[in-house]
């Protein structure tokens, strides 16, 4: 299987990439460290299409850019039953934005993740603007994950390997099985 993934050089993306390679899959990575920017989604989509990738993992996040990339890959792949999109959402989509303890950045992130969740669910249920839906799309919503971005948080966290294992499980399902949403986080103690 040929898998394209954004944000493959660090954190969750690096763990997913390692798990894929260990299972014998070929990975095409897109990361700022390798000169690819999700703020230029057309370039990424063009490279994914030319490579004839089977799976696209929409992992890297920048406000607005991950959503645009999601919409473009759905438009490109919606009518291909051999394709799979794995979209990395977040537990943050469940956060009530009216809470005063949330910072402006967290509120923006939460609202952006909710918007992406709506795009995923709409496509899963209704297909593209013509009603067609042949590719499968899997939404993965991790809670706090132990990465460089979360190192200063006082939370019980998942490992990046746990997230990679969950994604590998979803990809091992038969092509006609769609995991609509997989939310995974640790229990708060």
C-alpha positions in Angstrom: 0.0 0.0 0.0 1.3 3.5 -0.8 0.4 6.0 1.9 0.8 9.7 1.8 0.9 11.6 5.1 1.3 15.2 6.2 3.4 16.0 9.2 5.4 12.8 9.0 8.7 14.0 10.5 7.6 14.5 14.2 5.1 13.5 16.8 2.0 11.4 15.8 3.0 11.6 12.1 6.4 10.1 12.8 4.9 7.2 14.8 2.4 6.5 12.1 5.1 6.6 9.4 7.3 4.2 11.4 4.4 1.8 11.9 3.5 1.8 8.2 7.1 1.1 7.2 7.4 -1.7 9.7 4.3 -3.3 8.1 6.0 -3.0 4.7 4.0 -0.1 3.3 5.6 2.7 1.2 5.2 6.2 2.7 5.3 9.6 1.0 5.7 12.2 3.6 4.9 15.9 3.5 6.4 18.1 6.2 7.8 21.6 6.7 11.1 19.9 7.5 11.2 18.3 4.0 10.0 21.5 2.2 6.3 20.8 2.0 3.7 23.1 3.5 0.0 22.2 4.0 -0.7 25.9 3.3 0.1 24.9 -0.4 -2.5 22.1 -0.7 -2.5 22.1 -4.5 1.2 21.0 -4.5 0.5 18.2 -2.1 -2.6 17.0 -3.9 -0.7 17.0 -7.2 2.2 14.9 -5.7 -0.3 12.5 -4.1 -2.1 12.1 -7.4 1.1 11.6 -9.4 2.3 9.0 -7.0 -1.0 7.2 -7.1 -1.3 6.9 -3.4 -3.9 4.5 -1.9 -4.2 6.2 1.4 -4.0 9.9 2.5 -3.4 10.7 6.2 -4.4 14.3 6.8 -2.3 14.7 10.0 -0.5 18.1 10.0 -2.4 21.0 11.5 -2.3 24.7 10.7 -5.4 26.8 11.3 -7.5 26.6 8.2 -4.9 24.7 6.1 -5.8 21.2 7.3 -9.5 21.9 6.5 -8.6 23.1 3.0 -6.4 20.1 2.3 -9.2 17.8 3.6 -11.8 19.4 1.2 -9.4 19.1 -1.7 -8.5 15.5 -1.2 -12.2 14.6 -0.8 -12.9 16.4 -4.1 -10.1 14.5 -5.8 -10.8 11.0 -4.4 -14.6 11.0 -3.7 -15.4 8.8 -6.6 -12.6 6.2 -6.3 -13.6 3.2 -4.3 -9.9 2.1 -3.8 -8.9 5.2 -1.9 -8.9 5.8 1.9 -8.6 9.1 3.7 -7.7 9.1 7.4 -8.4 12.5 8.9 -6.8 13.4 12.2 -9.3 15.4 14.3 -9.1 16.0 18.0 -10.9 15.5 21.3 -10.9 19.3 21.4 -13.9 19.3 19.0 -15.9 18.4 22.1 -14.7 21.3 24.2 -17.5 23.8 25.1 -16.2 27.1 23.7 -18.2 29.2 26.1 -15.9 28.2 29.0 -13.9 31.1 30.3 -10.9 28.9 31.0 -10.2 28.3 27.3 -7.7 30.6 25.6 -8.5 32.3 22.3 -6.1 29.9 20.6 -7.8 26.8 22.0 -11.2 28.2 21.0 -10.0 28.8 17.4 -8.5 25.3 17.3 -11.7 23.8 18.7 -13.9 25.5 16.2 -11.5 24.6 13.3 -11.6 20.9 14.4 -15.4 21.0 14.6 -15.6 22.5 11.1 -13.4 19.6 9.8 -15.6 17.1 11.7 -18.7 18.5 9.9 -17.0 18.1 6.5 -16.0 14.5 7.3 -19.5 13.6 8.6 -21.3 15.3 5.7 -19.1 13.4 3.2 -19.6 10.1 5.0 -23.4 10.5 5.1 -24.2 12.3 1.9 -21.1 12.1 -0.5 -19.8 14.9 -2.6 -21.9 17.7 -4.2 -23.2 15.2 -6.7 -24.1 12.7 -4.0 -21.2 10.4 -5.0 -19.1 8.7 -2.3 -16.9 5.8 -3.1 -13.7 6.4 -1.2 -13.8 5.7 2.5 -12.9 8.3 5.1 -12.0 7.6 8.7 -12.0 10.2 11.4 -9.5 9.7 14.3 -9.9 12.0 17.3 -7.1 11.7 19.8 -7.1 13.3 23.2 -3.9 14.6 24.7 -0.9 12.9 23.1 2.7 13.0 24.5 4.4 15.2 21.8 6.7 18.2 21.8 3.6 20.4 21.5 2.0 19.1 24.7 5.2 18.6 26.9 4.2 21.4 29.3 0.6 20.2 29.9 -0.2 18.5 33.2 -2.4 15.8 31.6 -2.5 12.0 31.4 -1.4 11.4 27.8 -1.5 8.8 25.1 1.7 7.8 23.4 2.2 8.5 19.7 2.6 4.7 19.3 -0.9 4.2 20.7 -2.3 6.5 18.1 -0.3 4.8 15.3 -1.6 1.4 16.4 -5.2 2.7 16.3 -4.6 4.0 12.8 -3.0 0.8 11.6 -6.0 -1.1 12.9 -8.4 1.1 10.9 -6.3 0.6 7.8 -6.3 -3.1 8.2 -10.1 -3.2 8.0 -11.5 -4.4 4.7 -12.0 -1.6 2.2 -15.8 -1.8 2.5 -15.6 -1.2 6.3 -15.5 2.5 7.2 -14.7 3.6 10.7 -16.8 6.7 10.8 -15.2 8.0 13.9 -12.6 6.7 16.3 -12.1 8.8 19.4 -9.3 7.7 21.6 -8.0 9.2 24.8 -6.9 8.2 28.3 -9.2 8.2 31.2 -8.8 11.2 33.5 -7.9 10.1 37.0 
